[in-house]
Amino acid sequence: MKKIKMIILFLLSFQFGYSQEKEVSFDTNYIKTNDGKTTIEINEVQELIYTIFSLTKNGDNPNIINKETAYYKAAQENFKPFFQHEIVFAFDKLLEENIVNFILLPGNAYGFRFDDNKIVATNVYKFPAKGIGKYELKENPIINYISLLEDFANKSNFRKFYKENKSYYLSLKKDYEKFAEIAIQKKWIESKFDTRINSYRVLTSPLLGSINATHTFEDNDFKEILLFLPTIKNDETKSDLYKKMLNIRIIFTEIDHNYVGPVSEKYKEKINSIFTQRSIWVDESNKGTQHYPNPIKLFDEYLTWSLYTLYAFDHFEKESVEFKEIMNNLNEIMVEKRGFIKFKEFNLFLLEQYKTNNEIKIEKLYPMLLEWSEKQNKF
């Protein structure tokens, strides 16, 4: 996957790779400060990384970098004189090597902060983004590039630019509060699963295109989700209800991976026996499906998106124009754009089972859902 134009992955969800090396360290103070909180953040070191990406040749793609804002234009005007800086070439090479570095570098940058003109470790997130799929990093790349990052930031007056845009960042956070309802999502999901997560952290950027990523981290009996998400989609031609439903869908289908995963592991053998017949479940000519290389990842992607239908059924007017429109949008994305060819039928079957008892735990729906899925392999 050398050329960005050939990669159709921007509507996909990613989960960071696992490793034996400790990824995080949550001490007593961190836990006390963040327990029960949902935090929306435009992190300064991450924003530096995205800014550098926006200057690279391999980042010159609207699905990777959001170019449709005045902020992007201001960033380009401010930082274009530094497009030949060594760090720009280094990051461009990493994107050329594998486009998932667009997620891994900012993911690891979250473990650092500015201390005056220096970039120092927070000692909280130590090496959180080790890999995606078969692509793995042997060491935290930010450590190797700290000197170059500091040099770029100092020469370009990045910290001044970041400070001058804080009011804009605040407006983006307020959009999340208005259209995302993350606390309500959390309450519903945790009523449907036994998993409990202490803290949600949404990490966004006005430069972030269509890529989403999520992972749960645990230390000292404290669980925290990191959600890498674009800013809120705020199409003025749509009603507030539709915008809310759309943005919740984008966020929800990332959050629920962290709850579905542990349950699916209990049914791993059955899932493997059914979803190993990939040609029944995905259009293998769609390159994006390659990022779900095993049966569990495939099944989980079906289920995480279908769970949004259940959430919408419980929270929005089922007969509204917006509800019908968002359901059509859901099916179109999954079937036609992403190649999950059985999604519409899968989604409808799950909804019909849920209608009979919308108080049921999702795990209780697994047996009948897997029984239905097994029958599809025989058609």
Secondary structure, DSSP 8 states (H G I E B T S, - for coil): ---GGG---TT-EEE----SS--B---HHHHHHHTT-EEEE--HHHHHHHHHHTTSSTT-STTTB--SSHHHHHHHHHHGGGTTSHHHHHHHHHHHH-TTHHHHHHHHHTTEEEETTEEEE-SSBSS---EETTEE-SS-HHHHHHHHHHHHHHHHTHHHHHHHTHHHHHHHHHHHHHHT-HHHHHHHHHHH-S---SEEEEE--TTB-S-EEEEEEEETTEEEEEEE-------TTS-HHHHHHHHHHHHHHHHTHHHHHHHHHHTHHHHHHHHT-HHHHS-TTSGGGGG--SHHHHHHHHHHHHHHHHHHHHHS-TTSHHHHHHHHHHHIIIIIIT--TTHHHHHHHHHHHHHT-TTS-HHHHHHHHHHHHHHHTT-
